[in-house]
């Protein structure tokens, strides 16, 4: 076997191995979830979703509809005298969707937003 063909075979094999590792990793799951396989990751009970109310605690949400498939903390503001100091941390939970790469909720996610006290401030259905 000549050297260029052997080199090409090695590159192809390494490409397959690298692709497998990438798709098996967390980044691979996010990329395939957002770009290749967007859509539901789990089922959500719509009857229970309709029972959500502003002011519910995180524990009440988990008891009602279960734990979220992904949870994200978001900085809401900064101290005017110290830009690096965050005033509060808010959080949003995504249900029925893969995570988004762009920091916000996935458009197909059912999303619950929590205030700085850990209570539901807003929620929305999948778009």
C-alpha positions as CSV (number, residue, x, y, z in Angstrom):
1,X,0.0,0.0,0.0
2,X,1.5,3.4,-0.9
3,X,2.0,6.1,1.7
4,X,-0.7,8.6,0.5
5,X,-3.5,6.0,0.6
6,X,-2.3,4.8,4.0
7,X,-2.3,8.4,5.3
8,X,-5.8,9.0,3.9
9,X,-7.1,5.9,5.6
10,X,-5.6,7.0,8.9
11,X,-7.2,10.4,8.6
12,X,-10.6,8.9,7.8
13,X,-10.4,6.6,10.7
14,X,-9.4,9.4,13.1
15,X,-12.2,11.5,11.7
16,X,-14.7,8.8,12.6
17,X,-13.3,8.4,16.0
18,X,-13.3,12.2,16.6
19,X,-16.9,12.4,15.4
20,X,-18.0,9.7,17.7
21,X,-16.3,11.3,20.7
22,X,-17.7,14.7,19.8
23,X,-21.3,13.4,19.4
24,X,-21.0,11.5,22.7
25,X,-19.9,14.6,24.6
26,X,-22.1,17.2,26.2
27,X,-21.3,19.7,23.4
28,X,-22.2,17.1,20.9
29,X,-25.6,16.6,22.5
30,X,-26.2,20.3,22.6
31,X,-25.2,20.8,19.0
32,X,-27.2,17.9,17.7
33,X,-30.2,19.0,19.9
34,X,-30.1,22.6,18.5
35,X,-29.2,22.1,14.9
36,X,-29.8,18.5,13.9
37,X,-32.6,17.1,16.2
38,X,-34.5,20.1,17.6
39,X,-37.6,19.3,19.5
40,X,-38.9,17.5,22.5
41,X,-36.6,15.7,24.8
42,X,-39.2,14.6,27.3
43,X,-43.0,14.7,27.6
44,X,-44.8,17.3,29.7
45,X,-48.2,16.9,31.2
46,X,-50.2,19.9,29.8
47,X,-52.9,19.5,32.4
48,X,-50.3,20.0,35.2
49,X,-48.6,22.8,33.2
50,X,-52.0,24.7,33.3
51,X,-51.9,24.5,37.1
52,X,-48.7,26.6,37.3
53,X,-49.1,29.9,39.1
54,X,-46.9,33.0,39.6
55,X,-45.4,32.9,43.1
56,X,-45.0,29.2,43.3
57,X,-41.7,28.0,44.8
58,X,-39.2,25.8,43.0
59,X,-40.2,22.8,45.3
60,X,-43.9,23.4,44.4
61,X,-43.0,23.4,40.7
62,X,-41.0,20.2,41.0
63,X,-43.8,18.5,42.9
64,X,-46.4,19.7,40.3
65,X,-44.6,18.9,37.0
66,X,-41.2,17.4,37.9
67,X,-37.7,18.5,37.6
68,X,-36.5,20.5,34.6
69,X,-34.4,19.0,31.8
70,X,-32.1,22.0,32.0
71,X,-31.7,24.9,34.4
72,X,-29.9,28.2,33.8
73,X,-28.9,31.1,36.0
74,X,-29.0,34.6,34.5
75,X,-27.4,37.8,35.7
76,X,-30.1,40.5,35.7
77,X,-28.2,43.6,36.6
78,X,-24.9,45.0,37.9
79,X,-24.0,47.4,40.6
80,X,-23.3,50.9,39.1
81,X,-20.2,51.3,41.2
82,X,-18.9,47.8,40.5
83,X,-19.8,46.5,37.1
84,X,-18.5,43.0,38.0
85,X,-20.8,42.7,41.0
86,X,-24.1,41.2,40.1
87,X,-27.2,42.6,41.8
88,X,-29.2,39.4,41.6
89,X,-29.3,36.0,40.0
90,X,-32.4,34.9,38.3
91,X,-33.0,31.5,36.9
92,X,-35.0,29.9,34.1
93,X,-35.9,26.2,33.8
94,X,-36.6,24.5,30.4
95,X,-38.9,21.6,30.0
96,X,-39.6,19.4,27.0
97,X,-36.6,20.6,25.0
98,X,-32.9,20.3,24.4
99,X,-30.7,23.1,25.7
100,X,-30.0,26.2,23.6
101,X,-26.4,27.2,22.7
102,X,-27.2,30.9,22.7
103,X,-27.9,31.5,26.4
104,X,-31.7,31.9,26.1
105,X,-34.4,29.3,26.2
106,X,-34.9,27.1,23.2
107,X,-38.0,28.2,21.2
108,X,-39.6,24.8,21.6
109,X,-39.1,24.7,25.3
110,X,-41.7,25.2,28.0
111,X,-40.0,27.7,30.2
112,X,-40.4,28.9,33.8
113,X,-38.7,32.0,35.1
114,X,-37.9,32.5,38.7
115,X,-37.2,35.7,40.6
116,X,-34.3,36.3,43.0
117,X,-36.4,34.7,45.8
118,X,-36.8,31.5,43.9
119,X,-40.5,32.0,43.1
120,X,-42.1,31.7,39.7
121,X,-42.3,35.2,38.1
122,X,-43.4,34.1,34.6
123,X,-43.8,31.0,32.4
124,X,-44.5,30.3,28.8
125,X,-45.5,27.4,26.6
126,X,-43.5,26.0,23.7
127,X,-43.7,28.2,20.6
